[in-house]
Amino acid sequence: MKKFINTAETMVAESLAGFVAAHEDIVVFDSDRKFVRRRDIKAGKVALVSGGGSGHEPLHVGFVGRGMLDAACQGHVFTSPTPDQIVRAIEATDTGAGCLLIVKNYDGDVMNFEMAAEMAADRHKIETVLIGDDVEAAGLPRSQGRRGVAGAVIVEKILGAAAERGAPLETLKALGDDLAPRIRTMGVALTGVTVPQTQRKTFALGPDEMEMGVGIHGEPGQTREPFRPADDILRHLCETIVADLPKDNRKNGLLLINGLGATPPAELYLAYNAARRIVETHGIAVRRSLVGTYVTSLDMSGLSVTLCLLSDDELSLWDAPVNTAALRWGE
Amino acid sequence: MKKFINTAETMVAESLAGFVAAHEDIVVFDSDRKFVRRRDIKAGKVALVSGGGSGHEPLHVGFVGRGMLDAACQGHVFTSPTPDQIVRAIEATDTGAGCLLIVKNYDGDVMNFEMAAEMAADRHKIETVLIGDDVEAAGLPRSQGRRGVAGAVIVEKILGAAAERGAPLETLKALGDDLAPRIRTMGVALTGVTVPQTQRKTFALGPDEMEMGVGIHGEPGQTREPFRPADDILRHLCETIVADLPKDNRKNGLLLINGLGATPPAELYLAYNAARRIVETHGIAVRRSLVGTYVTSLDMSGLSVTLCLLSDDELSLWDAPVNTAALRWGE
């Protein structure tokens, strides 16, 4: 296992320390380094707090900043943050307008964010939006339902913009509950991931194999298939996603091609080129695009395709200024 | 070789088409798809044109836009653009104030940009800035001198900002000739790269080996060494760089940790954390930082460290607004 780390025990803390130092104009650590928050908390705004296991960087810390999250709590690799971390983040960012928790649908995350919400309920107004954007077809039978994957970027961006414009907690909760189910993601892996604690690949693929329908925790996907040209792979991903999306309101498509950790930009753009053509063939107008490495699974080689059908209001919220480490644009 | 491509012949064109489609608000293709240029050419401004082989994305196309390049010409993988491509880019972007060519120091690039400058000389005022930022120690004996690598990002950003502020051609040439020699880069590879045309790795490394002093074309580096913890690797890179930099004016350090294609963000931030500490131990104040995948070598796993000592003016030019696909910030 060749990785740029020192020890498995210290890698998350060292990487986070580097992240905060590199973006000290945007974020700060809390005093105990339990979470990362915006340098400038905006009084009167609803606080947006998210988090989850490490190993998915730049998610979520890379989305802390003006127009997106107020704080992000990271656990160890593929491990939920503790309720205590989350409570501290709520306390540090809620200036009275309440706090919206944005949670990816995994048992551990759901449980710990719920527990934190209960622990803070006597002092803070709290609502939760759950993200579960993987396609139905990606799912082996799971009690917990669709997993939350790269769609988190879209939810955090759009709710972050609405909060920045002054939307109250109830409005943000309703907006999130309406938006999240309209996002669909499907991923493909060319390699498994090596978890530093075990120094083993979570699954092994042959030189001509790929894994379809993977999540972001190194778990095997839905099917193992022979490797194929990019057009074939993207057709399968896109057509599965499109079949799982509502049939109406297809005029504002947002297409995200997300690298899972070790896929270079040139290949992501080539995949985008294929995906856009295929998606538009199905009558969805791609109005906005994002191509890059945003939600990773450690050093996995692979990518995911996310498609979301936006309303006109959501399109304007997507376009609103944002200033975070991983997503940044102006008016 | 598992890559998201269709054929080796079409991969560059397809990836570029995806890039332009994804960033259609910032860039356009020229009508023959020979180069990528800013959507809005600013009349009266000196035109900045760069380019080189493909396989280094987002360099250079990702740096086309307001505050950076006016056009970028890409050749095939690791192959210079033709003089014809470059002449067409000069013609499309020079509105009368002249054109500055920014060229990485490789024989093929130098020759073709020189030939283009001669071909266009009767109709355009042209100057050239050459980038050769790899450390002396990285060099096997080479007639052409230091190679141009990740330092290109810094030269293109700072000259781009100066051009946007209205600096005339002679000033930009002097600024570039002064800045470029104050940038030093050194890279390390954990894997070779697979060139799609040959389907072979350019060099093979064992599971416990790394290659020190690599460039960005898959050529072997200076030494093959046993793999070590991140702190040891970064100490070697940083100390070699620092020893090769001027001893004075160390108050405005700019530190760039660049992924070579397949290194995930979390590891780049961990490397930054180590590098910053080591660099500051040597009396260089790190005032600005950039961590990400900016200048790649196809799917190479590895990273490079770049350090540059800026003047106060250059610091302000670095901070100036920029709106490109790969680098974007406001006032």
Interface residues (C-beta under 8 A of the other chain):
Chain A: K2 K3 F4 I5 N6 T7 M11 E14 S15 L16 A17 G18 F19 A21 A22 H23 S54 G55 E57 P58 G62 L190 P207 D208 M210 F227 P229 A230 D231 I233 G261 A262 T263 P264 P265 A266 E267 L268 Y269 L270 A271 Y272 N273 A274 R276 S289 L290 V291 T293 T296 L298 D299 S301 L303 P321 N323 R328 W329 G330
Chain B: K2 K3 F4 I5 N6 T7 M11 E14 S15 L16 A17 G18 F19 A21 A22 H23 S54 G55 E57 P58 G62 L190 P207 D208 M210 F227 P229 A230 D231 I233 G261 A262 T263 P264 P265 A266 E267 L268 Y269 L270 A271 Y272 N273 A274 R276 S289 L290 V291 T293 T296 L298 D299 S301 L303 P321 N323 R328 W329 G330
